[in-house]
Every structure is written in C-alpha cells, then in structure tokens.
Amino acid sequence: MGPVSEPSVPLARLFAIGYRSLVDGLHEELPRRGWPDVRPAFGFVLLALRDSPASLRDLPGMLGTSKQAVSKLVEAMVAAGYVERDADPDDARAKRVQLSDRGRQLLAAVEEVYAELERNWAAALGEERLQALRADLVSVLSATSGGRLPAVRAVG
C-alpha cells in the first residue's frame, strides 16, 4: 500500500508533525548515548550560541521568549555544564553566555542523531527527493527572510 495522500492537511500541521517526530526521535536517542538530562528547550540555546557567545540580555530576543524563561533555561544549562556564563567583555554590567566544551559535544551528538533520523526519511522518500525537499524549504524560507535562513526561535 502506498503513502496516504491527504492534500487537505495544511502544510503548517504537516511541518509541526514532522518537527515533533524529529525532536521526539532525538530525545529518545540522546539518553541512550549518555545525555539523559537534555530538555527540548536546550536546543534553542545551543543553536543561538553555536557560532558565538551572546549577551544574556540579548537571548530573549534571539529566542523569542521572556527574560524569566531564558534566565531559568540558562541556569539549568549552566548547572548541567552545557553553557558557561561570565562577564561580557563589552559591558562589565552584563553577562555573556557561551557553549562549554560539554555543550559543543552535545551539539555534535545532536547533529549525529538528526543525520540518522534524516536517513530514515531518505529511506521513505529516496535520497534525491529528501535533498529536493531540503532545497525547496531553504528556498522558501530564505526568500521570506532577505535571502538567508532565519534564526530558529522558540516562539513567534
């Protein structure tokens, strides 16, 4: 029997289901790989800090969430050893947050798991169709954001 065709299902719902499937798969696999304490919200901070440290006061805007939520999240990630918080070199009154070595190792593990989950999608779709899907998503998303992919945000 072939795949179920449901053209009336909105893309937003299909993307939400696909996203949830990948995130759930990730969080089922991470404990098996020695990462039992990772919460889904950690991923937004990992991505925000992947290329460079950020000011603690800038993270709520980057993540699209409240100062209180970011403060609690960063505190949990500091306690787990995934991020480090120190004085911002540009403003002694501010705090800077950056990935720790453990945080970079977690990010690498996450990328490995996502690659494996994507191989499952490739098995269902075929590698060529999966790469076409990726290219189409990049095209659509970057066209609406000035030619580059927007940041991943927790909300809105």
MOQUI-V220689 format. One record per residue. N is the residue number from 1. RES is the residue in one letter. OMEGA is omega in whole degrees, 0 to 359 (* if undefined). NEAR is the number of other C-alpha atoms within 8 Angstrom. Layout:
{{N RES OMEGA NEAR} {N RES OMEGA NEAR}}
This chain:
{{1 M 182 2} {2 G 180 3} {3 P 177 4} {4 V 178 4} {5 S 179 4} {6 E 184 5} {7 P 181 5} {8 S 179 4} {9 V 180 7} {10 P 178 7} {11 L 181 6} {12 A 180 6} {13 R 179 8} {14 L 178 9} {15 F 179 8} {16 A 179 8} {17 I 178 8} {18 G 178 8} {19 Y 181 8} {20 R 178 8} {21 S 180 8} {22 L 181 10} {23 V 178 9} {24 D 178 8} {25 G 178 9} {26 L 185 12} {27 H 169 11} {28 E 184 8} {29 E 185 9} {30 L 178 14} {31 P 178 10} {32 R 180 8} {33 R 176 6} {34 G 180 6} {35 W 187 9} {36 P 188 7} {37 D 184 6} {38 V 177 8} {39 R 180 7} {40 P 181 7} {41 A 179 8} {42 F 183 10} {43 G 180 8} {44 F 178 11} {45 V 178 10} {46 L 181 11} {47 L 180 8} {48 A 184 13} {49 L 187 12} {50 R 184 9} {51 D 181 5} {52 S 176 6} {53 P 177 10} {54 A 175 11} {55 S 178 11} {56 L 181 11} {57 R 178 8} {58 D 184 8} {59 L 179 12} {60 P 178 12} {61 G 179 7} {62 M 185 9} {63 L 180 13} {64 G 181 10} {65 T 186 10} {66 S 176 7} {67 K 181 9} {68 Q 180 6} {69 A 179 8} {70 V 180 11} {71 S 179 9} {72 K 181 8} {73 L 179 10} {74 V 178 10} {75 E 178 8} {76 A 181 8} {77 M 174 11} {78 V 181 11} {79 A 180 7} {80 A 178 7} {81 G 181 10} {82 Y 177 14} {83 V 176 13} {84 E 179 10} {85 R 177 9} {86 D 180 7} {87 A 177 10} {88 D 182 11} {89 P 180 5} {90 D 182 4} {91 D 185 7} {92 A 179 8} {93 R 185 6} {94 A 176 10} {95 K 177 12} {96 R 180 12} {97 V 178 13} {98 Q 177 11} {99 L 171 14} {100 S 175 10} {101 D 178 7} {102 R 178 10} {103 G 177 12} {104 R 176 11} {105 Q 177 8} {106 L 180 10} {107 L 177 9} {108 A 178 8} {109 A 178 9} {110 V 181 10} {111 E 177 8} {112 E 181 8} {113 V 179 11} {114 Y 178 10} {115 A 178 8} {116 E 178 8} {117 L 177 11} {118 E 176 8} {119 R 175 8} {120 N 177 8} {121 W 179 10} {122 A 178 11} {123 A 180 8} {124 A 185 6} {125 L 193 9} {126 G 184 9} {127 E 182 8} {128 E 180 7} {129 R 178 9} {130 L 179 11} {131 Q 177 8} {132 A 177 8} {133 L 179 8} {134 R 181 8} {135 A 179 8} {136 D 179 8} {137 L 178 8} {138 V 180 9} {139 S 182 8} {140 V 184 8} {141 L 180 11} {142 S 178 12} {143 A 180 9} {144 T 183 7} {145 S 175 9} {146 G 174 6} {147 G 176 7} {148 R 180 8} {149 L 175 8} {150 P 177 7} {151 A 174 6} {152 V 182 8} {153 R 179 9} {154 A 179 9} {155 V 176 6} {156 G * 4}}
